[in-house]
Amino acid sequence: MGEDRRVLVVDDDEHALEMMAEFLPTLGCEVLLAHDGEEALWLFRAERPPLVLTDLQIPKLDGLALMKAVKEFSPRTEVLILTGHADLESAVEAVRQGAFDYLLKPVDLQTLARRVKQALERHQLVSEKEALLGKLEQRFRARTAALVESQQRLRAVFNAITDALIIVDQHLTVVVANQGAAALSGTQAETLIGRNCYRVLFGQEEVCTGCPVLDTFATGRAISRSISQQMPDGRSRYLEVSSYPLTYEGQRPMEVVEHIRDVTETMDQARHLQNAEKLAFVGQLTAGLAHELGNALAIIGGSVQVLLKQAADPCREGSEYLEAIHRNVAAADRTIRGLLAFARPQAPCLEVVDLTESLDRACLLLRGEFAKHGVQLVKQYAPDLPRIKGDMEQLQQLFLNLLFNAIQAMDDGGTITINTVFDSPEWLRVELMDTGCGIRKADLDRIFDPFFTTRQGGTGLGLSIAHRHVETHRGKLIVESEEGKGTRFTIFLPTATPQTVSGGGNRAVDA
């Protein structure tokens, strides 16, 4: 930046102006001349010189008023006051109000040269300082904007991760939380800040057992662990918790990033795979047993029939034993065939069916069981239910197994309620509720496992078969239960066509 050395000289004394016009150029200055305050103000606004040198006593607008107008228009402009002894008090007041300095008349040229040089140098320094501050401010704004943009980008990335991500300090207090953490906790992300992670995310009053975050603070290493949670509805939720240290310049971590991933679905899939492997093993074992035992039972049964034919007298000694053998051989053969049918299920024969028909068939077959156990059946079918594509026999077996399971849960009688609901174009929902003893929370995750049972004499296959039939129909089976209050099974089945079945309105039927 080139130095601006223009000086506006204001004086009503023509000789004083001529002297300044001759002297100031010797200092390298460009001189502007004005005879009164108004002319000087107009010239200043047009040219904006860095220095104004003015007498206090000038026409139209005195030097003090001129200085105020100049400073109001351009605070950086320096003003040097020229005054006589009589105006000294006014000159001092001008300095108080922002004038650079004052000089007494007659002016000493050496002093004038020094003051002009100092005033121009200060104006130059102030101008350079302001320019530098302007550049710094511009850089600061640019850096701030870049930082804000970077923070917004990081926040967007942070929230785009669907898993729960939080940053905690050494007191396990949440410092930052993303939307995934909000979803996991069931509250707003902002409400997590300043609270302990084990309280807001895991519902614990104490630090979680085996907390990986504490180990990361202690060792400075990333650590991952799997934990399980008991949900309010009794089901288990499985989480994979990983912690990563935030370190600065090799220091021990002051904060830790905690990544929480819900792997419940993966665990469920693994469990289903294990069940499928169990069923495959049972199928292989049953096939072999059915072949070997079936042959043996066929020989025994045939031999018994021959002996029975040879026994002409039904009252002959030993004939009742032959009859008993014959009956039990037939029963054993049916058991083996039934087990073989479970282990090697047939593919469903899909056709468009009325779901309420399969429900009514199952209820009719269990009518005696309802009466025997003192169970009241209430049906609440929604009107105009769409048909579904399914296997009538498998659907009937599905509802038989669920209803029989409900009956067994009510030793002292109770109520079974069946609701059919159509609240989605793609899905039809069946709710089967009982008022029985309920299912323990610890057992909810296992009730569909093959051969798992809590009832003495049970096979542990009924609910497993029901679950498999729902899956073969591309549906979903959900269980909710509370001990002492009952159980709700909800079956979601895909609809087949827009065609509906007239139901004649909601109906409640007591069986």
C-alpha positions as CSV (number, residue, x, y, z in Angstrom):
1,M,0.0,0.0,0.0
2,G,1.5,3.4,-1.1
3,E,1.6,6.1,1.5
4,D,-1.0,8.9,1.1
5,R,0.7,12.3,1.9
6,R,-2.1,14.7,1.0
7,V,-2.8,17.5,3.5
8,L,-5.8,19.8,3.5
9,V,-4.9,23.2,4.9
10,V,-7.7,25.5,6.1
11,D,-7.1,29.2,6.9
12,D,-8.7,32.5,6.1
13,D,-5.2,34.1,6.0
14,E,-4.0,34.1,2.4
15,H,-0.4,34.5,3.4
16,A,-0.6,31.5,5.8
17,L,-2.0,29.4,2.9
18,E,0.7,30.5,0.5
19,M,3.4,29.7,3.1
20,M,1.9,26.2,3.7
21,A,1.6,25.7,-0.1
22,E,5.3,26.3,-0.5
23,F,6.6,24.5,2.7
24,L,4.6,21.3,2.8
25,P,5.6,20.1,-0.7
26,T,9.2,20.1,0.7
27,L,8.1,17.4,3.0
28,G,6.7,15.3,0.1
29,C,3.2,16.4,0.7
30,E,0.4,17.2,-1.7
31,V,-1.4,20.3,-0.5
32,L,-5.2,21.1,-0.7
33,L,-6.2,24.6,0.2
34,A,-9.5,25.9,1.7
35,H,-10.4,29.4,3.0
36,D,-13.4,28.6,5.3
37,G,-14.9,25.6,7.1
38,E,-17.7,24.9,4.6
39,E,-15.3,24.8,1.6
40,A,-12.9,22.7,3.7
41,L,-15.7,20.2,4.5
42,W,-16.8,19.9,0.9
43,L,-13.2,19.4,-0.3
44,F,-12.5,16.8,2.4
45,R,-15.6,14.8,1.5
46,A,-14.5,14.9,-2.1
47,E,-10.8,14.0,-1.6
48,R,-10.6,12.4,1.9
49,P,-7.0,13.4,2.6
50,P,-5.3,11.7,5.6
51,L,-4.4,15.0,7.4
52,V,-6.3,18.2,7.9
53,L,-4.4,21.2,9.2
54,T,-6.8,23.9,10.3
55,D,-6.9,27.2,12.1
56,L,-9.5,27.3,14.9
57,Q,-10.8,30.8,13.9
58,I,-12.1,30.3,10.3
59,P,-15.3,31.6,8.7
60,K,-18.6,29.7,8.3
61,L,-17.5,26.7,10.3
62,D,-14.9,27.0,13.0
63,G,-12.0,24.6,13.3
64,L,-13.5,22.6,16.2
65,A,-16.8,22.1,14.4
66,L,-14.9,21.2,11.2
67,M,-12.8,18.6,13.2
68,K,-16.0,17.0,14.6
69,A,-17.5,16.8,11.1
70,V,-14.3,15.3,9.7
71,K,-14.0,12.7,12.5
72,E,-17.6,11.8,12.1
73,F,-17.1,11.2,8.4
74,S,-13.7,9.5,8.7
75,P,-12.5,8.6,12.2
76,R,-9.0,7.7,10.9
77,T,-8.3,11.2,9.5
78,E,-5.8,13.1,11.6
79,V,-6.5,16.8,12.5
80,L,-3.7,19.2,13.4
81,I,-4.9,22.4,15.1
82,L,-3.3,25.9,14.5
83,T,-4.1,28.5,17.1
84,G,-3.1,31.7,18.8
85,H,-2.6,32.2,22.5
86,A,-6.1,33.4,22.9
87,D,-7.5,30.2,21.5
88,L,-5.3,27.9,23.5
89,E,-8.1,26.6,25.7
90,S,-10.1,25.7,22.6
91,A,-7.1,23.9,21.1
92,V,-6.6,21.8,24.2
93,E,-10.3,20.9,24.1
94,A,-9.9,19.9,20.5
95,V,-7.1,17.5,21.5
96,R,-9.4,16.0,24.1
97,Q,-12.0,15.5,21.4
98,G,-9.6,13.7,19.1
99,A,-7.3,16.2,17.4
100,F,-3.8,14.8,16.8
101,D,-2.1,17.9,18.3
102,Y,-2.1,21.7,18.2
103,L,0.6,24.2,17.2
104,L,0.8,27.9,18.3
105,K,1.1,30.7,15.8
106,P,3.4,31.8,14.5
107,V,4.2,28.3,13.5
108,D,7.8,27.0,13.9
109,L,8.4,25.2,10.6
110,Q,10.7,22.5,12.1
111,T,8.0,21.7,14.7
112,L,5.4,21.8,12.0
113,A,7.4,19.4,9.8
114,R,7.8,17.0,12.7
115,R,4.1,17.0,13.6
116,V,3.0,16.6,10.0
117,K,5.3,13.7,9.6
118,Q,4.1,12.1,12.9
119,A,0.4,12.6,12.0
120,L,0.9,11.1,8.5
121,E,2.9,8.2,9.9
122,R,0.1,7.5,12.5
123,H,-2.5,7.6,9.8
124,Q,-0.5,5.2,7.8
125,L,0.0,2.8,10.7
126,V,-3.7,3.0,11.6
127,S,-4.7,2.4,8.0
128,E,-2.3,-0.6,7.7
129,K,-3.5,-1.9,11.1
130,E,-7.2,-1.7,10.0
131,A,-6.3,-3.3,6.6
132,L,-4.5,-6.1,8.5
133,L,-7.4,-6.5,10.9
134,G,-9.8,-6.5,7.9
135,K,-7.8,-9.3,6.3
136,L,-7.6,-11.2,9.7
137,E,-11.3,-10.7,10.2
138,Q,-12.0,-12.0,6.6
139,R,-9.7,-15.0,7.3
140,F,-11.4,-15.6,10.6
141,R,-14.8,-15.5,9.0
142,A,-13.6,-17.9,6.3
143,R,-12.1,-20.2,8.8
144,T,-15.2,-20.0,11.0
145,A,-17.4,-20.7,8.0
146,A,-15.2,-23.7,7.1
147,L,-15.2,-24.9,10.7
148,V,-19.0,-24.6,10.9
149,E,-19.3,-26.4,7.5
150,S,-17.0,-29.1,8.8
151,Q,-18.9,-29.5,12.0
152,Q,-22.2,-29.7,10.1
153,R,-20.7,-32.3,7.9
154,L,-19.4,-34.3,10.8
155,R,-22.7,-34.0,12.6
156,A,-24.5,-35.2,9.4
157,V,-22.2,-38.2,9.2
158,F,-22.6,-38.8,12.9
159,N,-26.3,-38.8,12.7
160,A,-26.4,-40.7,9.4
161,I,-25.0,-43.7,11.2
162,T,-28.0,-45.7,12.4
163,D,-26.1,-47.4,15.2
164,A,-25.9,-45.6,18.5
165,L,-22.8,-43.4,18.8
166,I,-21.9,-41.3,21.9
167,I,-18.9,-39.6,23.3
168,V,-18.4,-39.9,27.1
169,D,-16.0,-38.4,29.5
170,Q,-14.1,-40.1,32.4
171,H,-17.2,-39.9,34.5
172,L,-19.2,-41.8,31.9
173,T,-21.2,-38.6,31.2
174,V,-22.5,-38.3,27.6
175,V,-20.9,-35.3,25.8
176,V,-22.2,-35.9,22.3
177,A,-25.0,-38.3,21.1
178,N,-26.3,-39.1,17.6
179,Q,-29.9,-39.9,16.5
180,G,-29.1,-43.6,16.7
181,A,-28.4,-43.2,20.5
182,A,-31.7,-41.2,20.8
183,A,-33.6,-44.1,19.1
184,L,-31.9,-46.7,21.4
185,S,-32.8,-44.7,24.5
186,G,-36.3,-43.7,23.3
187,T,-35.7,-40.0,23.9
188,Q,-34.3,-36.9,22.2
189,A,-30.5,-36.7,21.6
190,E,-30.3,-33.4,23.4
191,T,-31.7,-34.9,26.6
192,L,-28.9,-37.5,26.7
193,I,-26.2,-34.8,27.1
194,G,-24.8,-34.5,30.6
195,R,-26.3,-37.8,31.8
196,N,-24.6,-41.1,32.6
197,C,-24.6,-43.5,29.6
198,Y,-25.4,-46.6,31.7
199,R,-28.6,-44.8,33.0
200,V,-30.0,-43.4,29.8
201,L,-29.0,-46.1,27.4
202,F,-29.0,-49.3,29.5
203,G,-31.4,-48.5,32.3
204,Q,-28.9,-49.3,35.0
205,E,-28.3,-47.4,38.3
206,E,-24.8,-48.7,38.5
207,V,-22.0,-49.0,35.9
208,C,-22.6,-51.9,33.6
209,T,-20.7,-55.1,34.5
210,G,-17.7,-55.5,32.3
211,C,-18.1,-51.9,30.9
212,P,-15.6,-51.7,27.9
213,V,-15.4,-47.9,28.3
214,L,-13.7,-48.1,31.7
215,D,-11.2,-50.6,30.2
216,T,-10.5,-48.2,27.3
217,F,-9.9,-45.3,29.7
218,A,-7.5,-47.6,31.7
219,T,-5.6,-49.1,28.8
220,G,-6.0,-46.6,26.0
221,R,-7.1,-49.5,23.7
222,A,-10.2,-50.1,21.7
223,I,-12.4,-52.8,23.2
224,S,-15.6,-54.6,22.1
225,R,-18.0,-56.7,24.2
226,S,-21.4,-58.2,23.7
227,I,-24.1,-57.7,26.3
228,S,-27.8,-58.6,26.7
229,Q,-30.7,-56.6,28.1
230,Q,-34.1,-57.7,29.4
231,M,-36.8,-55.6,27.7
232,P,-40.0,-54.5,29.6
233,D,-42.0,-57.0,27.5
234,G,-39.7,-59.8,28.6
235,R,-37.8,-60.2,25.4
236,S,-34.0,-60.0,25.3
237,R,-32.1,-57.4,23.3
238,Y,-28.5,-58.2,22.3
239,L,-26.0,-55.3,21.9
240,E,-22.4,-55.2,20.7
241,V,-20.7,-52.3,22.5
242,S,-17.3,-51.0,21.2
243,S,-15.3,-48.2,22.8
244,Y,-12.5,-46.2,21.0
245,P,-10.2,-43.8,22.8
246,L,-10.0,-40.1,21.8
247,T,-6.3,-39.2,22.4
248,Y,-4.5,-35.9,21.8
249,E,-0.7,-35.8,21.2
250,G,-0.1,-39.1,22.9
251,Q,-1.9,-38.2,26.1
252,R,-4.1,-40.7,27.9
253,P,-7.7,-40.5,26.6
254,M,-9.9,-37.9,28.2
255,E,-13.0,-39.0,26.2
256,V,-14.1,-42.2,24.6
257,V,-16.3,-42.9,21.6
258,E,-18.9,-45.6,22.4
259,H,-20.4,-47.5,19.5
260,I,-23.5,-49.5,20.3
261,R,-24.9,-51.9,17.7
262,D,-28.2,-53.8,18.1
263,V,-27.5,-57.3,17.0
264,T,-30.7,-58.8,18.2
265,E,-31.9,-59.6,14.7
266,T,-28.6,-61.3,13.9
267,M,-28.8,-63.3,17.1
268,D,-32.4,-64.3,16.2
269,Q,-31.3,-65.4,12.8
270,A,-28.4,-67.4,14.3
271,R,-31.0,-69.0,16.7
272,H,-33.3,-69.9,13.8
273,L,-30.3,-71.4,12.0
274,Q,-29.5,-73.5,15.0
275,N,-33.1,-74.6,15.2
276,A,-33.0,-75.5,11.5
277,E,-29.9,-77.5,12.0
278,K,-31.6,-79.2,14.9
279,L,-34.6,-80.0,12.7
280,A,-32.3,-81.3,10.0
281,F,-30.6,-83.6,12.4
282,V,-33.9,-84.8,13.8
283,G,-35.0,-85.4,10.2
284,Q,-32.0,-87.5,9.4
285,L,-32.3,-89.4,12.7
286,T,-36.1,-89.9,12.3
287,A,-35.8,-91.1,8.8
288,G,-33.4,-93.8,9.9
289,L,-35.5,-94.7,13.0
290,A,-38.7,-94.7,10.9
291,H,-37.1,-97.1,8.4
292,E,-35.7,-99.5,11.0
293,L,-38.4,-99.3,13.6
294,G,-41.1,-99.3,10.9
295,N,-39.8,-102.5,9.4
296,A,-39.6,-104.1,12.9
297,L,-43.1,-102.9,13.8
298,A,-44.4,-104.2,10.5
299,I,-43.0,-107.6,11.2
300,I,-44.4,-107.6,14.7
301,G,-47.8,-106.4,13.6
302,G,-48.0,-108.9,10.8
303,S,-47.0,-111.8,13.1
304,V,-49.6,-110.7,15.7
305,Q,-52.3,-110.6,13.1
306,V,-51.4,-114.1,12.0
307,L,-51.5,-115.4,15.6
308,L,-54.9,-113.6,16.1
309,K,-56.3,-115.4,13.1
310,Q,-55.0,-118.7,14.3
311,A,-56.7,-118.1,17.7
312,A,-60.1,-119.3,16.8
313,D,-61.4,-118.8,20.4
314,P,-61.3,-115.1,21.4
315,C,-61.3,-116.2,25.0
316,R,-58.4,-118.4,24.5
317,E,-55.6,-117.7,27.0
318,G,-53.1,-115.2,25.7
319,S,-55.4,-113.6,23.0
320,E,-55.9,-110.4,25.1
321,Y,-52.1,-110.0,25.1
322,L,-52.0,-110.3,21.4
323,E,-54.7,-107.6,21.1
324,A,-52.6,-105.3,23.3
325,I,-49.5,-105.9,21.2
326,H,-51.5,-105.1,18.1
327,R,-52.9,-101.8,19.5
328,N,-49.6,-100.6,20.8
329,V,-47.8,-101.5,17.5
330,A,-50.3,-99.4,15.7
331,A,-49.9,-96.5,18.1
332,A,-46.1,-96.6,17.9
333,D,-46.4,-96.6,14.1
334,R,-48.5,-93.5,14.2
335,T,-46.1,-91.8,16.5
336,I,-43.1,-92.5,14.2
337,R,-45.1,-91.3,11.2
338,G,-46.0,-88.1,13.0
339,L,-42.4,-87.5,14.1
340,L,-41.3,-88.1,10.5
341,A,-43.9,-85.6,9.3
342,F,-42.6,-83.0,11.7
343,A,-38.9,-83.6,10.8
344,R,-39.6,-83.6,7.1
345,P,-42.5,-81.2,6.6
346,Q,-44.3,-81.0,3.3
347,A,-44.2,-77.8,1.3
348,P,-47.4,-75.8,1.8
349,C,-50.1,-76.2,-0.9
350,L,-50.9,-72.6,-1.4
351,E,-54.3,-71.4,-2.6
352,V,-56.5,-68.4,-2.0
353,V,-58.3,-69.1,1.3
354,D,-60.5,-67.5,3.9
355,L,-58.5,-67.2,7.1
356,T,-61.6,-67.2,9.3
357,E,-62.5,-70.6,8.0
358,S,-59.3,-72.1,9.2
359,L,-59.8,-70.4,12.6
360,D,-63.3,-71.7,12.9
361,R,-62.2,-75.2,12.0
362,A,-59.5,-75.2,14.7
363,C,-62.0,-73.9,17.3
364,L,-64.5,-76.5,16.3
365,L,-62.0,-79.3,16.8
366,L,-61.1,-78.0,20.3
367,R,-64.7,-77.4,21.4
368,G,-64.5,-80.3,23.8
369,E,-61.2,-79.1,25.3
370,F,-62.7,-75.6,25.8
371,A,-65.7,-77.1,27.7
372,K,-63.4,-79.6,29.6
373,H,-61.1,-76.8,31.0
374,G,-63.8,-74.2,31.5
375,V,-62.5,-71.9,28.8
376,Q,-64.7,-69.2,27.2
377,L,-63.9,-68.4,23.6
378,V,-64.6,-64.9,22.1
379,K,-64.2,-64.3,18.4
380,Q,-64.0,-60.7,17.1
381,Y,-63.5,-60.9,13.3
382,A,-63.1,-57.7,11.4
383,P,-65.6,-57.2,8.5
384,D,-64.6,-57.7,4.8
385,L,-61.3,-59.4,5.5
386,P,-59.2,-60.0,2.4
387,R,-58.3,-63.5,1.5
388,I,-54.8,-64.8,1.9
389,K,-52.7,-67.3,0.0
390,G,-52.1,-70.2,2.2
391,D,-52.3,-73.9,3.0
392,M,-55.6,-74.5,4.8
393,E,-54.4,-77.6,6.6
394,Q,-51.2,-75.9,7.9
395,L,-53.1,-72.8,8.9
396,Q,-55.5,-75.0,10.8
397,Q,-52.6,-76.8,12.5
398,L,-51.0,-73.4,13.3
399,F,-54.2,-72.2,15.1
400,L,-54.8,-75.6,16.8
401,N,-51.3,-75.5,18.3
402,L,-51.6,-71.9,19.6
403,L,-55.1,-72.5,21.0
404,F,-54.1,-75.7,22.6
405,N,-51.1,-74.0,24.2
406,A,-53.5,-71.3,25.5
407,I,-55.8,-73.9,27.0
408,Q,-52.9,-75.6,28.8
409,A,-52.0,-72.2,30.3
410,M,-55.4,-71.9,32.0
411,D,-55.7,-74.7,34.5
412,D,-58.6,-72.9,36.3
413,G,-60.4,-71.8,33.2
414,G,-60.4,-68.4,31.6
415,T,-61.0,-66.6,28.3
416,I,-59.4,-66.9,24.9
417,T,-60.0,-63.9,22.6
418,I,-59.4,-64.1,18.8
419,N,-59.2,-60.8,16.9
420,T,-58.7,-60.4,13.2
421,V,-57.6,-57.0,12.0
422,F,-57.0,-55.6,8.6
423,D,-55.0,-52.3,9.0
424,S,-52.6,-52.5,6.1
425,P,-53.1,-53.2,2.4
426,E,-50.4,-55.9,2.5
427,W,-50.9,-57.5,5.9
428,L,-53.7,-59.2,7.8
429,R,-53.3,-59.5,11.6
430,V,-54.6,-62.2,13.9
431,E,-54.4,-61.7,17.7
432,L,-54.9,-64.6,20.0
433,M,-55.0,-63.6,23.7
434,D,-55.5,-65.7,26.8
435,T,-55.9,-64.9,30.5
436,G,-53.6,-67.8,31.6
437,C,-50.5,-68.0,33.8
438,G,-48.3,-66.2,31.2
439,I,-44.7,-67.0,30.2
440,R,-41.6,-66.2,32.3
441,K,-39.5,-63.4,30.8
442,A,-36.5,-65.7,30.9
443,D,-38.3,-68.2,28.6
444,L,-39.8,-65.8,26.0
445,D,-36.8,-66.1,23.7
446,R,-36.9,-69.9,23.7
447,I,-40.5,-70.8,23.4
448,F,-40.2,-71.4,19.6
449,D,-37.1,-73.6,20.0
450,P,-37.7,-77.3,19.1
451,F,-38.2,-79.5,22.2
452,F,-38.2,-76.6,24.6
453,T,-41.1,-77.0,27.1
454,T,-42.0,-76.0,30.6
455,R,-45.0,-78.4,30.9
456,Q,-44.5,-81.9,32.3
457,G,-45.2,-84.4,29.5
458,G,-45.0,-81.8,26.8
459,T,-43.0,-82.5,23.6
460,G,-41.8,-78.9,23.0
461,L,-42.9,-79.1,19.3
462,G,-46.3,-77.3,19.2
463,L,-45.0,-73.7,19.2
464,S,-42.0,-74.6,17.0
465,I,-44.4,-76.1,14.4
466,A,-46.6,-73.0,14.6
467,H,-43.7,-70.7,14.1
468,R,-42.5,-72.7,11.1
469,H,-45.9,-72.7,9.5
470,V,-46.0,-68.8,9.8
471,E,-42.6,-68.6,8.2
472,T,-43.5,-70.8,5.3
473,H,-46.4,-68.4,4.7
474,R,-43.9,-65.5,4.7
475,G,-45.5,-64.1,7.8
476,K,-44.4,-63.1,11.3
477,L,-45.3,-64.4,14.7
478,I,-44.8,-62.2,17.8
479,V,-45.4,-63.1,21.4
480,E,-46.1,-60.8,24.4
481,S,-46.6,-62.1,27.9
482,E,-46.8,-61.1,31.5
483,E,-46.7,-63.7,34.3
484,G,-50.0,-64.0,36.0
485,K,-51.9,-61.9,33.4
486,G,-51.8,-63.9,30.2
487,T,-50.2,-64.1,26.7
488,R,-50.8,-62.5,23.4
489,F,-49.7,-64.2,20.1
490,T,-49.9,-61.9,17.1
491,I,-49.7,-63.4,13.6
492,F,-49.0,-61.3,10.5
493,L,-49.9,-62.9,7.2
494,P,-49.6,-61.3,3.8
495,T,-52.8,-60.7,1.9
496,A,-53.3,-62.4,-1.5
497,T,-55.7,-60.3,-3.6
498,P,-58.0,-57.2,-3.2
499,Q,-60.9,-59.7,-3.2
500,T,-62.6,-59.6,0.3
501,V,-64.7,-61.9,2.3
502,S,-67.9,-60.5,3.5
503,G,-68.0,-60.7,7.3
504,G,-71.3,-58.9,8.0
505,G,-69.7,-56.6,10.5
506,N,-67.8,-57.2,13.7
507,R,-69.1,-60.2,15.6
508,A,-68.4,-61.5,19.1
509,V,-69.1,-65.1,19.6
510,D,-69.0,-67.1,22.9
511,A,-68.0,-70.7,22.3
